[in-house]
Amino acid sequence: MGIFIEIIKKPAIIIALVTLIGLIAMKNKPSKVITGTIISFVGFSMIKMGSSILADVLTAFSKLFNSAFNLQGVVPSNEAMMAMTMKSLGSIASLILVVGLVTNILVARFTRFKAVYLSLHLALFSSFAIAAVFQMTGLSNVLAIVFGGIGLGFYMAISPSLLGHYAKDVINSEDYTIGHSGSLAYILGSFVAKRFGNKEHDAEKVKMNDKIMFLKDSIVATTLTMFILFIVTCIFAQQSVLAKVTLGEGSFIFSLENAATFAAGLYIVKAGIKMFIDEIVPAFKGFAKIFAPGAIPGVDVLVLFDKSPNTALIGFLVSFLVGVVMIVILPLFGMPVIVPGLMACFITGGASAILGNAEGGIRGAVISSAIDGLLLAIMPAVSLALFSTLGVHGTTFADPDMIGLAGLFWLIFRWF
């Protein structure tokens, strides 16, 4: 099982295999099979590389921010939860995922939910959350694998299919959809944005004064925004923490370099997305022809960021600010402090805003990303009780779908 988990943790390999099978099934020439497989592999690797750059910058910012405002609390992290429970839940979780993959393909083949979930690293995190719930209920591992896997498989087919209704308004195509563990926030946010927003006022088409037209360039806007966030945080951060994070470098230069690095990471992600989508979408038709005729791929939500880059930045800021406000509000209701996870705010907040903008303009983008910020704060706070028996402290699962799935399984199986 260890080998299987290691493969799933490297989704670029899975993507390459799907592309390879699809191109062979479509009877492409060997040269096209080799080229398409390698390009999809490299493209997805670029997405991972860019995401890693973004994560490193946001980790540095998080340390400074927590120091500046003396924050102590629970920091949601899917990676940390998996690492801390690997020994006790690793085998069960991996088998849940295997059953989930098979179920997903069967559901896509025989029902109207025609999506195949390709964000398998996120599905793996979800399988750990499901395994944790079954362990808490005391049910056997066999039941956990069978029922947990089937439930996960239905989620992997249904979630991207439902989200496709909103995603097509951004993608302008039904060739693929979004498979991501923030779907609950995206669907709820888009639904509300459609009813309370104004689609006529597109966030990407906001009129600007000629003097600040340079902000229409996503790289410039991203760099300046991150620079302001860094420099303000550096001013308030404790000197000992500041020296440790910046390695003695001046605050101005450190902030400028990290802002530029963040923008570069985002550029790499978007370049990788184009390579990945250009190959995986046509190749998947061949894969679907064999396993699930008519199915479409559910891919990572980062594919949306190239469509509305400035809206994504708005979503990140709104989601993050809502998380900061919830730091004050949650303790008033006897709940723990949830320190906003910046990577979660950036990805799910940005995606929520993009989808909300497509349904309700700039107002919809703000509404949708605010809902995302609320879910990123409230659901991890509630989940602490759900995962209390794991013996894990200071962290919990971060994404709404993982916690929602785990909560649903708990509501059903706690009676048994």
Buried (B, 14 or more C-beta within 10 A) or exposed (E): EEEBBEBBEBBBBBBBBBBBBBBBBBEBEEEEBEBBBBBBBBBBBBBBBBBEBBBBBBEBBBBBBBBBEEBEBBBBBBBBBBEBBBEBBBBBBBBBBBBBBEBBBBBBBEEEBBBBBBBBBBBBBBBBBBBBBBBBBEBEBEEBBBBBBBBBBBBBBBBBBBBBEBBBBBBEEEBBBBBBBBBBBBBBBBBBBBEBBEBEBBBBEBEEEEEEEEBBEBBEBBBBBBBEBBBBBBEEBEEEBBEBBBEEBEBEEBBBBBBBBBBBBBBBBBBBBEBBBBBBBBBBBBBBBEBBEEBBBBBBBBBBBBBBBBBBBBBBBBBBBBBBBBBEEBEEEEBBBBBBBBBBBBBBBBBBBBBBBBBBBBBBBBBBBBBBBBBBBBBBBBBBEBBEEBEBEEBBBBBBBBBBBBBBBBEEBEEE
